[in-house]
Amino acid sequence: MLISLEGAGVDLKAKPVQFMGAAGPVDVIPVHIEKISLGDAVEKGVRGNCWEQQPLSKMLGLEVAGTISHEFFKHYSVTFDFSEMKAYLKR
């Protein structure tokens, strides 16, 4: 299920800031996610960044709705089982 940023309560009216990404300078809007989950793993008060053109969308040639990164995963040990195509999170 895809949810729009506005539907998720993310305010995109903040002033963009620029940082150096892997492909060069990137303008992003800092956001605060009240609550986010991946399966049974739930985190509150996660900081993130949004940008108008998701760089992964350009690189992969498909729409990337979003990514979950270190701000979410930093509380977990993460195991990727590529044989079973599963990810395991342990707090």
MOCOR-V570542 format. One record per pair of residues at least 24 apart in sequence whose ideal C-beta (glycine too) atoms are under 7 Angstrom apart, sorted by the first residue. I is the first residue (numbers start at 1). J is the second residue. D is the distance in whole Angstrom. If there is no record, write none. Layout:
# MOCOR-V570542
I&J&D, I&J&D
This chain:
# MOCOR-V570542
2&65&5, 5&50&6, 9&34&7, 10&50&7, 12&50&6, 21&55&6, 23&55&6, 26&51&6, 26&55&7, 27&51&6, 36&72&6, 38&68&6, 38&72&7, 41&76&7, 41&89&5, 43&72&5, 43&75&7, 46&71&5, 46&72&6, 47&71&6
